[in-house]
Amino acid sequence: MKITGFLIMDSNGIEVPADAHGNNVAFCCRKCGHPMLAVARENQRDSDENYPATCKQCGVSYFLDVRPSAQKAYIHMLSNRA
């Protein structure tokens, strides 16, 4: 799913600095600031809670929640994996 130009927000609805292009979004880990890349494709890493992206530096996991009709994507941190 293409998310270029989508508003990228955290789970609280606060806009986060990110670069969304094509079906990818680059952002920084909220815990340690390490760069991360997530992909908005069904059943791919980062696409839901079952396929999270994990920060290579601190181990915190994230997944994307894309809302196409609103042109928004939420980056959720999985607290049980931190």
N, C-alpha and C positions, 0 to 999 in steps of 0.2 A: 504494500500500500504506500503510495506516495504521500509524504508528509511535508514536502517543501513548503515553507511559509506558514506552517502551523504554529500556533502559540504553544510553547512548551512550559509546563507548570509542574510544581511538586504536588504531593498528595493533599496539601492544604489549599491548593488553588493559587499559590503565589508563583508568579513568573520567574523562571530560572534562566540564567545565561546558558544558551545552548545554540547549536547550529544544526538545523534540520534540512537535509537535502536528500531528495529521492525518497528512499525508504529507510534512511539512516538518520540518527541524531547523535551528535557528539555533545558531551557534557562532562562536568567534573563531579567526582564522587563528593557527596555532601559531607562525608566524615573526614576524609583525608585530602581531598583536592586532586587526586590522581585522575588523569584523563580517561574517559570511558566512551565507548561506542555501542549504541543499541540499534537493533534492526526491527522495523515494524513489518514483520511477515509472520503469518499464522504458523504456529508450531515450530518457530525458530527461536534460538536463544534470545531472550529479552522480551518475548511476545506475551507472556503471562506468568503467573506465579509458579507454574510448573516448569518453566524454561527461563529462569532469571539470568541476568548478566551479573557476574561477580567481579568486584574490584580486585585487580591483581596485587594491589598494595596492601589493603586492609581487610579484604574478605567480605565486605558488605555487599549484599545482593539487591538488584533492582529489576523491575520489569516495567514495560510500557503499557499504558492504557490509552489507546487511540480512539478519539471521538470524531469521526469524519464529518458528521453533519455540523459540528461546532467548529471545525478546523482547529482542534486542540489535541494535545497529547500530554498525558500525565506521566511523570516518572515516579513510581512508587518504590520506596525502600522497604525491604522485607526485614522487619525488626527481629524476627525469630532466627535469622541467619547471620546476624551481625556479631 
